Amino acid sequence: MKIYLHERGIICTGKAWQVRRLLKQYTANYTYVKEWIEDGKSQQIKVQSLKNHPFEKKT
């Protein structure tokens, strides 16, 4: 299970049941994804940039 915390969102990878369990756990603490990202920044969790990300839109 991996969690990628970005400036514009969150990407969770893993088995479907792992992702569902993780999201249920985080809904107890956070209402919005924005809150999750801000809390990650305050806890010194590495927030990755979306530059050169495989899901980034090509311009």
Beta strands, then each sheet from edge to edge (+ up, - down):
strand 1: 2-5
strand 2: 10-13
sheet 1: 1+ 2-
end
